[in-house]
């Protein structure tokens, strides 16, 4: 039997792993597709807009790929 796994928001800040960071723009309508697709549970919907917790976002960009509104873009991480 495999041990249960936890999302990175369980206390392991993994944001430093990113090469690209997802950025939410004004096209966001809060549809929650990014929220449901995020493997690290680092997206919340507040006031009908996605908010990304960059302390835990690994930059997988799944959110960008599932957004049907073009509301998420990417930018190079500044280190």
C-alpha positions in Angstrom: 0.0 0.0 0.0 1.3 3.5 -0.9 1.4 6.2 1.8 -1.0 9.1 1.4 0.4 12.1 -0.3 -0.2 15.7 0.5 -0.4 18.8 -1.7 2.5 21.2 -1.4 0.4 23.6 0.6 0.7 21.2 3.5 3.8 23.1 4.6 6.3 22.6 1.8 6.9 25.9 0.0 7.9 24.8 -3.5 7.5 28.1 -5.4 11.3 28.3 -5.9 11.1 25.4 -8.4 9.4 27.6 -11.0 10.9 28.6 -14.3 7.6 30.3 -15.5 4.9 31.8 -13.3 1.2 31.9 -14.3 -0.3 35.3 -14.2 -4.1 35.9 -14.0 -5.3 38.9 -16.1 -8.6 40.8 -16.3 -10.3 38.2 -18.5 -10.8 35.9 -15.5 -14.4 35.3 -14.6 -13.8 32.9 -11.8 -15.0 29.8 -13.6 -12.9 27.6 -11.3 -11.4 25.3 -14.0 -7.9 26.3 -12.9 -8.9 25.9 -9.2 -10.1 22.3 -9.9 -7.1 21.5 -12.1 -4.3 22.7 -9.9 -2.4 19.7 -8.5 -1.0 21.7 -5.6 -4.1 23.4 -4.4 -2.5 26.9 -4.7 -5.3 28.6 -6.5 -8.3 30.2 -4.8 -11.2 32.1 -6.3 -11.9 35.4 -4.6 -14.4 38.0 -5.9 -14.8 35.9 -9.1 -11.0 36.0 -9.8 -8.4 33.4 -9.5 -5.6 34.2 -7.0 -2.4 32.1 -7.1 -0.3 31.5 -4.0 3.2 31.8 -5.5 4.8 30.3 -2.3 3.4 26.9 -3.4 2.9 27.2 -7.2 5.5 25.1 -9.0 4.8 26.6 -12.4 3.4 23.5 -14.1 1.0 25.8 -16.1 -1.8 23.4 -16.1 -4.0 26.3 -15.1 -2.9 28.2 -18.3 -3.7 25.2 -20.4 -7.2 24.6 -19.0 -8.4 28.2 -19.0 -11.0 28.6 -21.8 -11.0 32.4 -21.5 -7.3 33.2 -22.0 -7.2 34.7 -18.5 -3.9 33.1 -17.6 -0.6 33.9 -19.2 3.0 33.1 -18.3 6.0 35.1 -17.6 9.6 34.1 -16.9 10.3 33.8 -13.2 12.6 36.5 -11.8 15.3 35.0 -9.6 
